[in-house]
């Protein structure tokens, strides 16, 4: 009885597609208030790679693939990730293709129903966070060289943030509900293989999933107020919609050769319908700047992604493109105030 709507599917013209940053700013203004994501289908004959994805990648080593063990019930789950032995991609692919043959006649809806019925059984193996790009064609949508606000504010490279990661998936491998580090935007391209299924929640409704998660996983949140950033919490979106009727959730089936754009601060979750290879990177739009000022980080992990907000603001202000932009000027002023508060000397009180 619960319905989850499809996210917008966009088909930019060749002219729109040629200016990546202008286009993402446009769709951000148009859709981010209502949706957590959009699907972008490139113009016909678009290519990101000249070589094939089979023999050329046979010897790629998947270092420390993770076994995704799920426990829980009733639509609320937690997962335990166990590092397994590294393996060549060809061995991983050959094993998964045999599984895919058993599922090849399923529709998108059938995949979705089967996933939620079986995710706690037979833990899958996921090749995640591989520092690599498979894009070799020079175009504005090459994730190894995209243009966004980060290009003007960040002067260093951060793997997984402004340097892409590869994800090698198989049936039932998944990613739990989470926001990107620093509440950034992200973009994901499905190079080859079976569909990737996505759910998302717009940033404006993030407090609703957080409230539900705190009620459901209270012990975890008592230990870490940013527990959802652990990326271990899987909640059936239909259950979430039933328990929190006002929350806006959208879904989509992500096909080979398509992009998924996640807006700043949006929660997202999903799973893979079979063997596939995807590539993802973070980026930023002007609407992200206010979110950076209040973005929180989990303190359980020492190597969290961090940005020196003052330096980032100063770099933006130095750039010819943004030095007179109202949103940037407002951000610069507020970033200075945040910096003053953080570095305000503590007065010693005589006892």
Secondary structure, 3 states (H helix, E strand, C coil): CCCCEECCEECCCHHHHCCHHHHHHHHHHHHCCCCCEEEEECCCCCCCCCCCCCHHHCCCEECCCEEEEEEEECCEEEEEEEECCCEEHHHHHHHHHHHHHHHCCCCHHHHHHHHHHHCCCCCCEEEEEEECCCCCCCCCCCCCCCCCHHHHHCCCCCECCCECEEEEECCCCEEEEECCHHHCEEEEEEEEECCEEEEEECHHHHHHHHHHHHHHCHHHHHHCCCHHHHCCEEECHHHHHHHCCCCCEEEEEECCCEEEEECCCCEEEEEECCCEEEEEEEECCHHHHHHHHHCCCCCCCCCCCCCCHHHHHHHHHHCCCCCCCHHHHHHHHHHHHHHHHHCCCCCCCCC
